[in-house]
Amino acid sequence: MVIESAIGAIARDGFCLVEGVLPGDELPEIRRQVVAAQAAHSAQSEAQKQATRARGHRVGARGVGSMRQIINATQAFAPYLADPRILDIVKACFGSWPRISCTDCVINEPGNERGYWHADWPYNGTNASHVAAPYPYVLMHLSTIWMLSDFTQDNGATWILPGSHRQRENPSAGTMIGVDCDRPLPGQMQVEGQAGSVLLYDSRLWHAVAANTSESSRVALLVRYAPWWLNLNPAHPGTPEYQMMVEETGGKNYEVPPLRREVFDALPPAVQVLYRHWVHP
């Protein structure tokens, strides 16, 4: 996909799909390492989710495994995060010096529940730190979903609502009159694609976890790219912004652990540039 076509699709529809970014001969090992890392982390992740729910906050969909900053556990996919087919689109959106704001995995297990309509940070109204509606007409964050499995209607290909990024708010906070964040919406679609493809979308785009009715797990990475000027500190525990917006309000937030120094030092230079703001002291 040429850059002009991708930028046009993101501006018009809120998303585009780039195929064949991850090579097919490496996909099985990348997927294996991601699944193994999440499995080793699953008990801790589920405990954190349960604690958040116990405080009255909504978080995730049941039956979906996740791990924040999985690059600390496996770097098998890391060289491709700076692939020109992706990074050129990011730079066309944000200019020079983009940064990666999170590197997570999401695994839709067979039988997982459908999630609620939302937009990604910093627009998700369930988070303590979020951009207040009505949103300005500006792209602040670009989300990507890296398909480590084929994405099909049966195995939980992500639901999106094309064009919804142009709305001045999203349903996550439950304040939109006439919109139920838990129900299907006219015009919704699932983004299907072959393993190795990458879905790029404006982080304002309404999307939801889809139910996996197959017998196999659907494995993906969630990587977000931000411009240099977007303040990421509210997602970083220990910063004044996090203390003010999350701890002092008793809210929940999208928290991103820093990279371990030894992990960062082993990354290719082109990828280090994307993470050097997010390294453990």
C-alpha positions as a printed Julia matrix, in Angstrom:
281×3 Matrix{Float64}:
   0.0     0.0    0.0
   1.5     3.35  -1.03
   1.71    6.01   1.66
  -0.76    8.36  -0.02
  -3.39    5.6   -0.2
  -2.83    4.62   3.43
  -3.06    8.2    4.7
  -6.2     8.75   2.65
  -7.83    5.62   4.07
  -6.96    6.59   7.65
  -8.35   10.1    7.12
 -11.51    8.86   5.41
 -12.3     5.56   7.16
 -10.08    5.71  10.24
  -7.97    2.68   9.32
  -5.91    0.85   6.72
  -4.44   -2.65   6.42
  -0.82   -3.34   5.43
  -0.23   -6.94   4.41
   2.86   -9.1    4.73
   4.85   -7.05   7.22
   5.89  -10.04   9.33
   7.53  -12.77   7.2
   5.66  -16.05   7.05
   8.68  -18.19   7.88
   9.22  -16.31  11.15
   5.58  -16.05  12.24
   5.28  -19.45  13.99
   8.25  -18.7   16.27
   7.14  -15.12  16.96
   3.66  -16.37  17.82
   5.05  -19.17  20.0
   7.19  -16.76  22.02
   4.34  -14.28  22.48
   1.92  -16.99  23.62
   4.51  -18.45  26.01
   5.31  -15.05  27.52
   1.64  -14.25  28.06
   0.98  -17.68  29.58
   3.78  -17.15  32.1
   2.28  -13.77  32.97
  -1.41  -14.74  32.86
  -1.97  -15.27  36.6
  -0.51  -11.85  37.46
  -2.43  -10.16  34.63
  -5.76  -11.68  35.66
  -5.2   -10.77  39.3
  -4.6    -7.15  38.28
  -7.79   -7.13  36.19
  -9.84   -8.62  39.02
  -8.5    -6.05  41.47
  -9.45   -3.25  39.07
 -12.95   -4.66  38.59
 -13.33   -5.0   42.36
 -12.79   -1.24  42.62
 -15.78   -0.72  40.33
 -13.89   -0.06  37.1
 -14.48   -1.68  33.74
 -11.45   -3.34  32.21
 -11.09   -5.58  29.2
 -13.25   -8.5   28.12
 -13.25  -11.81  29.94
 -11.46  -14.58  28.12
  -8.89  -12.25  26.54
  -5.31  -12.78  27.66
  -3.0    -9.79  27.69
   0.43   -8.62  28.73
   1.66   -5.07  28.91
   5.03   -4.22  27.35
   5.58   -7.8   26.2
   8.77   -6.67  24.49
  10.39   -7.06  27.92
   9.73  -10.8   27.63
  10.35  -11.45  23.92
  11.96   -9.36  21.21
  11.28  -11.77  18.33
   9.06   -9.21  16.58
  11.05   -6.11  17.55
  13.02   -5.5   14.31
   9.79   -5.12  12.36
   8.43   -2.29  14.54
  10.55    0.1   12.45
   9.63   -1.48   9.12
   9.36    1.35   6.56
   5.95    0.1    5.43
   4.68    1.03   8.89
   7.02    3.77  10.02
   6.67    5.78   6.8
   2.91    5.96   7.39
   3.48    6.96  11.0
   5.89    9.71   9.98
   3.48   10.93   7.32
   0.91   11.35  10.09
   3.15   12.85  12.78
   6.33   14.09  11.12
   9.76   13.23  12.47
  10.59   11.66  15.85
   7.58    9.39  16.46
   7.64    7.21  19.56
   6.12    3.9   20.6
   3.83    4.34  23.58
   2.96    0.69  24.3
   3.79   -2.82  23.1
   1.2    -5.28  24.38
  -0.2    -8.64  23.35
  -3.86   -9.59  23.17
  -5.03  -13.18  22.83
  -8.7   -13.92  22.19
  -9.2   -17.37  23.67
 -11.99  -19.61  22.36
 -15.25  -18.54  23.97
 -14.14  -15.05  25.04
 -16.86  -12.45  25.5
 -17.4    -9.53  23.15
 -15.99   -6.26  24.46
 -17.47   -2.78  24.64
 -17.15   -0.01  22.07
 -14.28    2.29  22.92
 -11.4     4.31  21.53
  -7.81    3.79  22.59
  -5.84    5.9   25.06
  -5.92    8.85  25.42
  -9.58    8.8   24.35
 -10.98    5.9   26.41
 -13.37    7.53  28.87
 -13.03    4.7   31.4
  -9.45    5.78  32.08
  -8.56    8.44  34.63
  -6.33   10.15  32.08
  -8.24   10.84  28.89
  -8.83   13.67  26.47
 -12.1    15.34  27.4
 -14.86   15.36  24.79
 -15.5    17.04  22.46
 -12.2    16.01  20.89
 -10.24   18.45  18.76
 -10.02   17.65  15.06
  -6.47   16.34  15.22
  -4.82   12.91  15.06
  -2.93   12.45  18.34
  -2.21    8.73  18.42
  -1.98    5.87  15.91
  -2.78    2.33  17.03
  -1.65   -0.82  15.25
  -2.74   -4.43  15.6
  -0.16   -6.95  14.39
  -1.89  -10.15  13.31
   0.11  -13.13  14.54
  -2.82  -15.39  13.59
  -5.18  -15.08  10.67
  -8.01  -12.72  11.66
 -11.4   -14.2   10.69
 -15.01  -13.6   11.64
 -14.97  -16.9   13.56
 -11.85  -16.36  15.65
 -12.49  -12.82  16.82
 -11.34  -10.38  14.13
 -11.63   -6.93  15.72
 -14.91   -5.04  15.36
 -14.58   -1.47  14.08
 -17.0     1.27  13.05
 -15.54    2.93   9.94
 -15.61    6.72  10.04
 -16.26    6.9   13.78
 -12.9     8.61  14.35
 -14.56   11.78  13.08
 -16.98   11.8   16.01
 -16.16   14.25  18.79
 -16.53   11.53  21.48
 -16.89    7.75  21.84
 -19.24    5.44  23.81
 -16.74    4.17  26.41
 -17.83    6.54  29.19
 -21.51    5.75  28.66
 -22.49    9.39  28.18
 -23.53    9.33  24.52
 -27.31    9.59  24.21
 -28.77    6.74  22.17
 -25.53    4.73  21.94
 -25.06    1.57  24.01
 -21.38    0.66  24.17
 -22.26   -3.02  24.61
 -24.5    -3.43  21.56
 -23.85   -3.82  17.82
 -23.99   -0.64  15.75
 -25.13   -0.06  12.15
 -22.16   -0.11   9.78
 -19.88   -2.14  12.03
 -17.45   -4.57  10.42
 -14.76   -7.04  11.4
 -11.25   -6.48  10.04
 -10.1    -9.77   8.54
  -6.53  -10.36   7.41
  -3.8   -12.91   7.01
  -1.22  -13.5    9.71
   1.67  -11.08   9.23
  -0.62   -8.17   8.33
  -0.85   -4.97  10.37
  -4.01   -2.95  10.97
  -3.28    0.76  11.47
  -6.02    3.0   12.82
  -6.63    6.43  14.25
  -6.83    5.84  18.02
 -10.16    7.7   18.05
 -11.74    4.94  15.93
 -14.5     3.06  17.75
 -13.63   -0.61  18.05
 -14.48   -3.6   20.21
 -13.17   -7.06  21.08
 -14.95   -9.72  19.03
 -16.01  -13.11  20.35
 -13.85  -16.04  19.3
 -16.23  -18.86  18.3
 -13.47  -21.03  16.83
 -11.43  -23.68  18.59
  -8.08  -21.86  18.34
  -6.64  -18.77  20.01
  -6.39  -15.54  18.01
  -3.02  -13.94  18.78
  -2.04  -10.32  18.16
   0.25   -7.51  19.25
  -1.04   -4.04  20.07
   1.56   -1.35  19.34
   0.79    2.37  19.49
   2.78    5.15  17.86
   2.72    8.7   19.2
   4.11   12.05  18.05
   6.94   13.56  20.06
   4.63   16.18  21.56
   2.04   13.83  23.1
   2.54   13.64  26.88
   2.83    9.95  27.79
   3.53   10.5   31.49
  -0.07    9.84  32.63
   0.48    6.19  31.6
   3.78    5.99  33.5
   3.51    5.25  37.26
   5.8     7.42  39.33
   5.36   10.59  37.3
   3.59   13.69  38.69
   0.88   13.38  36.02
   0.15    9.79  37.02
  -0.01   10.72  40.69
  -2.34   13.65  40.04
  -4.67   12.01  37.52
  -4.77    8.41  38.73
  -3.59    7.93  42.31
  -5.23   11.04  43.77
  -8.55   10.33  42.02
  -8.66    6.6   42.75
  -9.15    5.97  39.06
  -7.89    3.23  36.79
  -5.58    3.88  33.91
  -3.71    2.4   30.97
  -0.36    1.78  32.65
   2.74    1.02  30.61
   5.83   -0.45  32.31
   9.22    0.86  31.15
  11.61   -1.23  29.09
  14.36   -2.94  31.02
  17.75   -1.46  30.22
  19.22   -4.75  28.95
  16.25   -5.21  26.61
  16.63   -1.72  25.2
  20.38   -2.12  24.71
  19.84   -5.26  22.6
  17.33   -3.67  20.21
  18.31   -2.59  16.68
  19.24    1.12  16.58
  16.21    2.0   14.42
  13.95    0.49  17.09
  15.85    1.99  20.02
  14.94    5.43  18.71
  11.26    4.57  19.17
  11.72    3.48  22.81
  14.45    5.64  24.35
  11.87    7.76  26.22
  10.55    4.67  27.99
  13.61    2.96  29.47
  14.01    2.01  33.12
  16.57    4.3   34.82
